[in-house]
Amino acid sequence: MAMVLLVRHGQAAFGSDHYDRLSDRGRQQARWLGEHLASLGVLPVRAVAGSLARQRDTAAELLEAMGLTDRVQLDEDPGLDEYDGESLYRAHTGGADQLAHQRRDFRDYWRAFREAMQRWSEDGLSDVPESWASFGARVRRAVDTASAGAGREDTILMVSSGGAIGRLIADLMQAPASAAIELNLQFRNTGLCELIVGRGTLRLLSYNSIPHLDHPARRHAITFA
């Protein structure tokens, strides 16, 4: 059966004025993962990333480290984009400044953000760009589109974000929204999921693995934001 390798983007600039860009560490995480996949002989027939800079740049670093920049075209599908966290946060807090809250009280910020996610999943927020249901539907549609027509031995490489991947995995496991939120918040940068595609189904094989970082010399490079 075909395999989808679904990767979260590398570390971005969390807590800065411009989050949607990879840090130097995020680029290194992606290169290490690309080198690991190349060592296994992985040759994707297709590579797809969301439209966000941190997603596209992670995918580009992966392909370059795999030596595939000139062999595999990188396509873009905004269906893999992350939800608009700032809009959710503002809708929940009445317009509070997300970045200022992050810098002032990190733990309190994440508590409020988790509450915002839960309210969103219960259709309890107004004036947000998309519903919880439409978010899940577009992510699944993007994965289905990328894997359509894949052959039995084909591999598809996809790069997205923690919330989008967590939402997809929870749906595959028929888990509640609370599980999708937990999966989102525990997802490591350049964490890898393996999905099996075949006979009209999509099944989870592995979740959030980091074989490229899982040894002492690279433990410092494990990040979550």
Sequence and secondary structure as in RCSB ss.txt:
>XXXX:A:sequence
MAMVLLVRHGQAAFGSDHYDRLSDRGRQQARWLGEHLASLGVLPVRAVAGSLARQRDTAAELLEAMGLTDRVQLD
EDPGLDEYDGESLYRAHTGGADQLAHQRRDFRDYWRAFREAMQRWSEDGLSDVPESWASFGARVRRAVDTASAGA
GREDTILMVSSGGAIGRLIADLMQAPASAAIELNLQFRNTGLCELIVGRGTLRLLSYNSIPHLDHPARRHAITFA
>XXXX:A:secstr
 EEEEEEE   B TTSS  SSB HHHHHHHHHHHHHHHHTT   SEEEE SSHHHHHHHHHHHHHTT TTTS EE
E GGG    HHHHHHHHHTS  HHHHHHH HHHHHHHHHHHHHHHHTT   S SS HHHHHHHHHHHHHHHHTT 
 TT EEEEEE HHHHHHHHHHHTT  HHHHHHHHHT  TT EEEEEEETTEEEEEEEEE TTT SGGGGGG    
